[in-house]
Amino acid sequence: MDMQGLRINVFQDWMEDCQAAAPNCPEVRKMRKMTSMSRHLSYGEQNPSVLNVDRLSSLPWGIMNKIFGKMTIVDAVKTSVLAKSWRYKWLSCSDFSLDSGAISRMLSRGDLKSDVVTSIINRFLLHHTSSIRSFSLKTCFRGRHSDMYQWIQYLSKQDVEVLVIRELDYKVLFKMPSYVFAFEKLKSLSLTNCALQIPSTFGRFNWMEQILLRNVSISDGDLARLILSCPLLEKLTLLNICGLVQLKIYAPRLTALMIDTGYEDIFIKGAPCLFVVSIATNFKEPGDMPIVHWHSVIHCLNSLGSLHTLSLSGEFIKVLADDYGLDYLPLKNGAVKSLTLHDLRFESIKIFRVCLSLLSTCHNIKHLRLYIEAAKGAKMAAQFFKENQGQFCFTELETFTVICPSYIGMGSSVNFIDFVITHCPNLKFLTIEKGGDIGLNNGRVSSMLHRFRMSCPNAIVFYEQDGKLTSL
């Protein structure tokens, strides 16, 4: 790419704003202090020849590069006030990260103008003198697609290892150019609000270890091909994927997988190292739960012999509760040691039954964590648990944590907690966390903790509210 053909602006106003705000930057304050100290160091008697030595500027570039890597682009530019020789130091850092929203907030302005964003990136790419290890851009690309294509084409030839592209305009997906598949050294790829199509000339990402796609449009075939083309892939996150019906995953080195419920079916094969699986809520269509063949999904989870940590959304629990026969248990994986259930709505007996089934059939679970979104029908729950007293035993469970937001009461969740811990002879810790600054009154907290302590006398019981911890 002919970078000289790109528009270059000095963005003087932006630089002046950054420099004027320099005293507020912790990194700059530290550097100023270091510079001041370096000028007053003495060895025995003061030597005039060393009083004015700028030891900060004498730091090896490897150390300076690490310092810049800890800063935002705004703070990096602010360092130009330290010394004349530092004015363009930020142009040489190997990690570039620009978040237009964060910059606007730091400068107390409205949205950062597109020409300013373009100027910053053009200046960095045109005058960069060392390697670019990572490039992260979070901004609105509207009206600047041609610039984006040139930037990505240029970066594809720079041995970039980490690429993050996030389009902040949620109305229209940014069509990623084919150059994104030409990065030979890429290890981590993160795309948000983009449309992705694999060109026929694409071979493979030989070094890719991590992929994150959020609100990305891609076909079933292209996604399956992308995953297959990453032999070293270890972490895969797929959320709100548009146009996908069946999710097929074959990744021999995959250790962590996060997906949502936005598919009809999920196939996971050839993943002997898969250690963590999370099925999150699908936010594409509120209330829409497109998992149709949940039996197949459960079969996949059952077949994962290396699965240690499993996280399921309340949406997925509701799919099970609405469809499966209550006389048999859905998930049976003895390898699972940690289970987390998010956004649970304790509003029906079916939800209670599914939770107990999961805990019972994954019989080696040691750690259970619940995030409660609603808890109604305490009387109904009390009757159900009374009828099922003695029907379960969770012998391996050691820690049990329940998190409730401030805007709901404990309700039927108290009955659920009491039932579970009554059947946990080896429970060591029970923790109740109430989010926000609105909690239960002291009398209710004391009564609840005493009840739990009586149900499980060998466990330590904690209640945390607004950072304050109460225990029995």
N, C-alpha and C positions, 0 to 999 in steps of 0.2 A: 504494500500500500504506500502511496506517495503521501506521507504525512505532511509535507510542505503545502499540499493543496488544501489542508484543513484551515478553517478560520481561526485566527489567533487573536485573542484579546488579553490585555494585561490585567483585567478585572481589578483595577486600582481601588475602586470603592470597597470591594470585598476584602482586599488585602488590608486597607486602612481600618476597616471594622475589626478584623482579626487582631491587628497590632494594638489597636486601642483597648481591646479587651484582654490583652496579654496578662496583666497583673492578676486576672481571675483564673488563670490556668495553673493548676498545681504543678504540672511538669515544668512549666516555664519558671515558676517561683523557685523550684528546686535547682534548676539549671543556673538561675541568677545567683543563688546562694553558693553553688559550687564554684562559679566563676569568681565571685568575691573572695571566697576562701583561698582559691588558688593564687590570687594576687597578693595575699598577705602571709603566705607560708614562708617560714624562714628556717634555715638550717644553722643553728647557733646564732651568729650575728646575721642581720639582714644583709643580703647581697642585692644591690640595686639592679644587677643584671637579670635577676629572676623575679623581681617584684611585678613586672608587667607581663609575665608569661601567661598565655591563655591556655590553661591545662585542659579545659573543656573541649576546645577545638582540636586538641592534640590526641583526643581519644581515638583508638582504632575504629575504623569504619564498622567492623562487625558489632562492636558495643553500641555505637551510635545508631546503627540500623535497628538493633533490638529496642532501643529507647523509642525511636520513631514508631516501631511496630506496636507499642502500647498506646499510641495516641490516635485520636481522630484526625481527619485531614485538617480541620480547623486548628486544633492544637499544634499540629506539625507546622502549619504556616505561621503560627504565632511565635515559633522559635526564631523566626527571622529577625526579631528585635534584639536577640542576645548579642549579636556582633555582626559586623558588615559581612564577614565571611560566611555567616549562617543564613544569609538571605535566601539562598536557593538550595539549602541542604535538603529540604523536604522533597525536592524533585528527584532525589536519588534513592529514596527509601524503597525497599523491595515489596512492601505491602501497601497497597492503595485501597482505601475504603472511603466511599462518599455516600452519605445518607442526606439527601436534600432536606428532608423533614427535620432531622436532628440539627442540621446547620441553621435552618430557619428559626428553630426554637432557641438555639444558643445565641443567635444574633438578635433575638426579640423582633423578628420581622415576620412578614407574611410568607407566602410560598416563595422559595428561591427561584428566581427567574431562570428560564431554560438557557438563555444565552450565557449566564454566569456559570451554570453547570457545565455547559459545553466548553467554555473558556478554561475552566479548571482542568478538565480531562485532557483537552488538547495540549495545554501547557505541560502537563505531567508527561504525556506520551511523547511529545516532540522533544523535550529537553531531558528525558530520563537517560542516565548514563550507565546504570548497572542493570542487573537482571530484575525482572518482575516476578515475584513468587506468587503473590495473590492479588486478585482484582475483585473488589466488591462494589457494586453500584446499585443503590436503591433510590430511584427517582422516577418521575413521570416522563416517558419517552415520547409523548404525544408531539408530533411535528418534527421529531429529530431522528426518525428511523434511519435515514441515510447515514447520519453520524454514527449511530449505534452499529450499523453494519461494518463501517470502516474501522471502528474501534475493535470490534470482535475479530475482524480479519487480521488486524495488526497484532493483537494479543495472541492469536493462534500460532504466531511464529516466534513467540518470546519465551517458550518453555514455562508457561504459567502452570502452576500446580493446583491453585484454588480459584475457582470462578463462581461468583455470586451475582446473579442478575435478577433484580426484583422490580417489576413494573408496578408503579403505585396507582395506575389508572385501572380500576377493576372492571370498567365497562367494556373495554376492548382488549383482547389478548394480543400481546406483542408477538409477532411472528419471528421466531429465532432464525437467523440466517444459517445456512449449511456450514459456515465457517466454524461453528461451535463444535463440529465433529472432527475438526482438523487439529485439535490440541493434542499433541503427542505425549506430553508429560503430565496431563491432567490427573489429579488424584481425588479432587472433590468438586462436585458440580451441584449448584443450588439454583433452581429456576422457580420464579413465582409469577403468576399471571402471564404466561407465555403459551404460544402454540408451537409444537415441536413435530417435525417430520424428518425421518432419517433418510438421507440421500442414498442412492443405490451404490455410490462409490465408497461408502463408509466401511472400514474394516473392523477395528476394535479399539477400545481404550485399554491399553496394556497395563496402565498403572492405577486405574480408577479404584478407589477404596470406598467412596461415599457418594451417594446420589440422593438429593432431596428435590422432589417435584411437588409444588403446591399450586392448586388451581391451574393446572397445565392441561392443554388439549393434546392428546396423542392416541393413536389407534392401538388396538390390542396387539397386532402384529409388530408394530414398531417398538412398543414397550418391551415385549418379550425378547425381541432382537437386541434391544439396548442392554437388557440385563445379561443376556447370553454373551454379549460382546465385552463384558467386564469380568475377566477371570479372577481378579483379586478383590472383587466387591465384598465389603464387610458390613456396611450399613446402608439400608434402603428405606426412604421415607416417601410415601405416596399418599397425598391428601387432596381431596376434591379434584380428582382426575376426570376430565371431560372426555366423553366419547368412548369410554372403556366399559365393556360388558363383563368379560372374563379376565381375571388377573392370573397370569401364569408366571411362576417364579422357579427358575432353576439357577442356583448360585451355590456352588460347592463350598465357598468360604464365608458365606453370609452368617453373621453373628447376631445382628439386630435388625428387626423389621417393624416398621410402623405403617399401618394402613388404616383406612376407614371402612365404613359399611356401604360405600357407594358402588358395589359390584353385585352382579347376580350370583357369581360363583368365584371361588378362589382355589387355585391349585398350587401347592408348594411341594416340589419334588427336588431331589438332589441338593438338599440343604442340611447336611449332617452336622454342621457346626452352629445351627441356629439356636441361640441362647435366650434371646429376648424377643417376644412378640407382643405388639400392642395393636388392638383394634379400636380406633377412636371413633368419635361421632362424626357423621357425614354432614357437613354444613352447606352442601350445594343446594339442597332442597329441604327447607325446614319441615320436619315431620315425615319426610320421605325415607323409608327404610328399604332400599332396593335388594338387600340380600334375599334371594329366593331359595337357593339351594343351600340352606344353612347346614343340612346334614353332611354335605360334601366338605364344608368349611370345618365342621367338628371333626370329620374324619382326618382332615389334614393336620389339625392340632393334635389329635390322638397319635398320629404317626411320627411326631417330632420327638425322637428319643433324647435329644440334647436340650430340650426346652426347660429352662430354669425359671424364668420370670415371665408371667403372663398378665397382661393388662387388657381389660374389656370395658367397653363403654356401656352406659345404661341403655343406650339405643340397641346394642346387640343383645343385652339381657332381655329386653322387651321382645325382640324377635323370637328368642327362645321361649319366653313365657307365653306368647300368643299362639305358638304353633306346636310345641312338642308335647307328646303324651306324658302326663304327670306320673305314670307308673314306672317309667324308666329314667335313668340318669344320662344326661347328654354327653358330658366330657369325662374321659377316663385317661388321664396321663399321670402316671406315677412319678415322672421326672420333675414335675413342677414343684418348686419349693416356695415361690413367692407369687401371690395373687393380688391384683389390684382391680377394684371395680369402681369406675368413674360415673358420676352423674346418675346415681341410683335414685329411683323414685319408688319409695316404699308405699305404694298405693293399692296393692292387691296381693292376695295370698300367693298368686302365681310367681310374683317377683321373689317373695321369701323362699318359695320352694326351689326355684332355680339357683339362688345363692347358696342354699344349703346343699343342693345337689352337687354344685361345682366344688364346694369345700369338702364334701364327703367322698366323691369319686376321685378327685385328685388328692389321694389320701396322705401324701407326703408333704403337704403344704405346711411350712413353718411360719410364714409371715403373711398376714392378711391386712389389707388396707382398703377402706371404703370411703368414698366421697359421696355424701348424702345430699341429694338435691330436693327431695320432698319426703315427708314422713307423716302419713295420715292413717286414720283408722286404728288407734291404739287398742280399743276394746276388741275389734276383730282380730288383730294380731295376737293379743293376749290369749284369746280362745284357741287360735290355731296352735300356738306354741304349747299350750297346756295339753292339747290333744296329742302332740307329738313328743312329749317329754320322754326321754329315754330311748328314742328311736335313732339317735345319731351319736357318734363319738369321734371327736377330732383329736386324736392322741398326739399328733406331731406338732400341733399349733403352739408356737412359743410367744409370738408378738401379735397383737391385734390393735390396729389404729383406726379410729373413726373421725372423719373431718366433716363438720357441718357448718354451713354459712350462717351468718348472723340473722338473716331474714327468715329463717324457719326455726321452729321449736324442735325438740328432740323427738316428740311424738312416739310413733311406733318403733323408731329405731332403738329406743331403750329396751323394748321387749325383745327385739332381735339380738341386741348385744348381750342381754342377760341370758337368753337361751343358748347362744354360742358358747359363752364362757362357762356356763354350767356343765357343758359337755367337753371341756378342755382340761383334762387333769394335769397337763404339763405346761399350762400357760404361765409365762413369766412376767409379761408386761401388757397392760391394757392402757391405751392412751385415747382420751377424748379431746379433740381440738375444736373449739368454737371460733369461727372466723369473724373478723370485724370487731367493732368495739361494743357491740350489744350482745351480752351473754345472759346466762341464767342467773337468777338471784342466789345469794349465798345459801339460803335454806334448801332450795331445790338441788343445788350442786352437792351439798352435804348429804342429802337424802339419797341422791343417785349414786354417789361414790360408795356410800355405806351399803347400799343394795348390791352393787357389783362386788364389793369386798366380801360380802357374805356368800355370794354365789361362787366366788373363786378365791378362797382364802390364801392360796399360795402365790398369787400374783400381786405385783405392785401396780396400783391403779393411779393414773395421772389424769388431771383435768387442766387444760391450758386455754386461757382466754386473754386475748390482747397481750400476749407475751408473759403473762403471770401464770405460774405453775402451781397447782395444788395436788397433793398426793396423799394416799393412804397406805 
